[in-house]
Structures are given as structure tokens and as C-alpha cells.
């Protein structure tokens, strides 16, 4: 048998290689030894790839520790040795993953049935917007009043969510917002609503590892529950832009559903959007008008039990 006929297959990439080029002979492994049970051959490229993946996992763990440390410092207001400056528009400096053409103004609250926008400050009980916002939740909740909060994916969702209930249902759209941003805004946007629904998380998927994203949702749920409103959390919508694996979103939503169940919070399942590419714009991330309406109706249906 000639040397060119002695072939091995890599168990990693499943590519064939000649035994003479495998360098196994330098390690004292004969071609006959490779036929033994339990022997697995991996080419040099696959070995290097496995090493890089291991190093990447270590880096991700270290980076997560750094981020958690920074987050803890921000909470204590000691970043750079000075307190954090309060601004009138928290979202004006957001790093936004979403396309600029999809927003009318950074951090704007988009009122249902209108193209007008206002800064994301606290809203009065009649739905108007006012400054301040001390988060006074000890008052009586207005029965049937419901607030939907989310990133730009909820823009125009009021067409399905508020249909027939425009006096009592409000949609607050915060373009580019992430989970932690909504957490910080709770005391400014939640007032006397009986029900608060949050649809958020898409903009965290490519930035946060699994454990960080989960901790952010836990903090959000904790802050929302402190408002004494009935809380509903929506699953993260599918993405068709090829930048986040579907298995990642499904895995997170399974965890979130169980977390909500354990916290006594309503989970709104949006899995019916899987495979519905026609409900999205060309970018595969934002919803068409039809998709926004479908989203609003699904959320409305999901919270009906709260309002009856």
C-alpha cells in the first residue's frame, strides 16, 4: 500500500488527510495504530480552533466579572470617583443597534395613534407627560389601565394593543433601549396603571452573555413588582437578520418563562412569530406594520386575564 493510499479522517472537520502529512509518525503512532478502537485523529487546524474556543470562554468569563464590577460601581454612584449626572433624556446617549431611520427622536415616548413624541419623563394619571417622577405607587390603581413598554419593536403595536381601549391603554416606545435601561426608567414611566407589560431584550442579545442577561431580567422584574402593578413580561421576538442564533432566543425564552412563573409574573409567549418572516422589514429585525399589529394583539390577548 503506497503512502498516498494511507488516509485518515479528522473527527473535528471530517476532512481526509494522508498519513504521511499527519505527523503522527513523529509521535510514534503507526498507521496500523490509527485503526485501533477508540483512536481519534484531529488535524492541527481543529486542535488550534479548540484551543482558541477555550481561550475565548475564559475571556468571556473574565469580561463578565469586569462588567458586573462596573455595574456595581454605577449603582453606588462611584464611577470615576464622582456621582452620576442626572439628565432629562436618559436615552440620548444610548448605543443603538437599531437603524436610525426607525426612530423619530432618541428616547422618545411614542403616543398611540399619533406621530408626536415626548421625552421619556414621568406621565400623569391622565396619560399626559410631566416632569419629575417620584414613583408614587401607593395610590389606587386605575382599573383596566394598562401600559406597554418596549424598544422600537413596540412602535405601532398600539394598533393591536390599544384597539378599542385607547383611553386606558398606553404604549411607551423607547428606541434602542435594553433591559437595564427600562429597569432604570421604571420609577419615571410607571404611575397608576393596573397592568404593566414589558417587551424588551432584543438589543441585549449580542452584547450580554447568558448569565448577565438573566441577572438583568431578574432586576427588571424586581423593580416592576415594587410598583404594585400586575406585571407581564414578553418573550424575546425571533430575529431574521442572521446575527443571533434562533436556539439562543428559544433557550432564553424557556428560562424567562420559568423565571416568570417562579416570580408570579405573567409570561406572554410570542413563539408564533417563528417562521413568520413576512411580518418583518427587509432588515429581519424590525416589524412591518402588519407585524406590529399582530404583536399588539398577541400582547393584548396575553393580558386579558389580568383585566377581567
N, C-alpha and C positions, 0 to 999 in steps of 0.2 A: 504494500500500500504506500503510495507516494505521499510526501509531506502535504501536498495540496489537497489530498483527499481526507486528511485528518481535520475534521471540522468540529468546533464547539459552538454551543448556543449560549448567549448571555441570558441569565434568568431575570435580569432587570429590563433590558431593552429588547430582548428576543432577537438580537442580530447575530448572524453567524460570523465566526472568525476562525482562521486557520490556527491550528495548534502551535505551529512554529512562530506565530506572531503574538501569542498569548503570554509569553514569558513564563509560562508555568514550568518549563524545563529548568529555568534558573532557580526555581524553588524546590526542585527535586520531585516535581509531580509529573509522572509519565502520562502519556496519552491513555494508556490502559487504566491508570488510576482514576481518570475522569469518568470512566464507565461504572465505577463503583456506586452502590446505592448511597444516597444521601449527599453525594458530591454536587455542589452548585457552583457554577462559574459566573463571575461578574466581571465585565470588562472594566478597563481603567476609567472610562468616562462615567460609568454608573457608580463606581466607587467614589469618584470625586463629587458627583452630584449628591450622593448620600451624605458625604461629609459637609457639603455646603448647606444642605437642608438642616442638619443637626446644628450647625453654627447659627443659622437663621432663627431656629426655635429658641436658642439661648439668647440671641439679641432681642427677640420679641419679648421674652420674659423680663429681661433687664429693662427694656423700654417701658413695659407696663409698670414696673416698680417706680421708674422715674416719673411717669405721668400721674400715678397715684400720689406720689410725694408732692408734686406741683399742685394737684387738686386740693390736697390737704392744706397746703400753704395758702392757696387762694381763699379757702373757706375762712381761715383765721385772719385774712386781710393783711398778710405779712409779705407779699410778693415785693421783692426789691427793697424791703425794709420800710415800705410805705403802704398806707391803706389804698384800696381800690377806689378809683374815682367813679362816682355815680354819674351816668349820662342819661339824657332824656330819651335817647334812642339806642337801646342796648344792641340792636341788630345791625347798626350801621357799619360795624367792623367785622361782621361775620365772614368767614371764608366760605363762599357758596359754591357748591358743586354743581348747582343747577344753572341752566342757561340764563344769561342776563335778560334776554328778551321775554322771559316768562314772568318778570316781576315789574310792578309799576313803581315801587319805591321800596328800598331796603327796610325790612322790618315793619312793613305796613300791615295794619289790620284791615282786611278787605270785607266791607259790609255786604251782607247778602242782598242780591237784587240791585246792586249799584256798582259803578266803576270807581266810586270815590274811595279814598284811602285816608287813614289817620294813623298817627304814631301808635305803637303798641303800649299805650298807657292804660290805666285802670278805666273800666267802664262803669257808668252809673247803672242803677237798677232798671232804668227805663231804656237801656240799650245805648244811650249816648256815651260819648267818651269824655273823661275828665282827667285832670292831672292827679298826682298823688297816688293813692292806692295803699292803704294800710292793711289790707287783708282782713277786714272786719267780717268774720263769718259767723258771729254769734247770733245774728238776726234770723228772722224766719225766712225759710227758703220759699221762693215763689213756685207754687205747684205747676208743673208742666214746663217750666223754663229750662231750656237745655242749651249748652254751649259746646260747639265742636271746635277743637284747637288742633292745628297741624301745620306742616310746612306747605309748600306750594301745591302739593298733591290734592289738598282740600279746596284749592281755589275753584270756584264754581260748583263745588259739591253741594252748596246750599240749594241748588236747583232740585235735587232729590231729597236732601235732608230737611229743608225748611218748607217744602211744598205743602201748603195748607196750614202751616203753623208759623208764618213769618213774624207774628207778634211775640212769639215765645221762644223761637229757635234762632241762635246766632252762630255764625261761622267766623272764626278768627284765623286768618291765614298769615303765617309768619315765614316768608320765603327764605329758604336756606337754613332754617332752624334745625338744631339737633336735639336729642333727648335732654341733655344738660341745660340747653338754653330755655326750654319750656319749664324745666324744674325751677330755674331762677325767676321765671316770669309768673309763677303761679299766683303769688300774692298781688299781682297787678292786673291780671286778666280774669280771675275768678271772683265773682261777687255773691249774688244771691241765687245762683242757678241751682235747681234741684238736681240736675244731672250734668256732669262734665265728661265729654268724650274726647280722647286724645288719639290722633293718628300721626305717629312720628317714628323716626328711626332709620328711614332710608338714607339720610345723609351721614349716618354713623357707620354704615356697613363697611366702607372702605377705609375708615380711619381707626376704628376701635376693634381690638381683639374680643373674643367671645366673653371673657370674664369681665372686661371693662364695660362692655355694652350691657351686660346683665346687671352690674352694680349701678349703672346709670338709670336703668329702668326701675330698680328697687328704690332708689332715691326719689324718682319721679312719683311712683305710687305712694310712697310715704308722705310726700308733700301734698299730693292731691287728697289723700284721705284726711289730712288735717283740716281741710276746708269744710268737712262735714257734708259735702255733697255726695250723691251716688256717683260712683266712678266707673267708666268703661274705657278699656284700652283696646285699640285695634291692632290686629296683626300687621306686620310689615308687608306692603304690597310687593308682588313679583316685579322683577326688572327684566327688561328685554334688551338692555344695552351691552350685554356681554361682559360687564365689568364686575359682577358679583355672581357667584355660582348659585343656582337655584337651591341646591342642597343646603347652603349656608342660611338662606332665608327660611326654608322649611324647618331646619333644625332650631333656629332661634324662635320661630313662632310656636313650635311644640313646647319649648321651655317656657315661653311667655304665657301660654295658656295655662300650664300647670302652676306657674307663679301667681297668676291672677286668681286661680281657684283657691290657692292657699291663703291669699290675702283677702278673700271675699270680694274681689273686684270682677266686674263683668268683662269677659273677653269677647271681642267682636271678630269672628272668623271671616277673613277676606280671601280664602283659598279659591273661591270661584273665579278669581281673576287669572288663575294659572291657565295658560293656553289661549288667553283672550288678547292676542297681540293687536287686534283691530281696535281695542279700546285705548291704545296708546298713540302718542305722536310718533313722528319719524325717529326721534332720539331714543325711543324704547324706554324712557324714564317717566316722562310727564304724560298726563292723561288727556285724551281728546275730550271735547265737551260731552260726548256720549258717555265716555268712561267716568268722567266726574259725576255725571248724573247717576250712573249705576252705583258708584261708590257712596254717594249721599243716601240713596235708597237702602243700600245694604246696612249702613250705619243706623239709619232711622229704624229699620226693622229690628236691628240688634238691640236697640234701647227701648223699644216699645213696652217691654215688660216692666221697666222702671217707671214708666209714665202712666200705667194703668192701675 
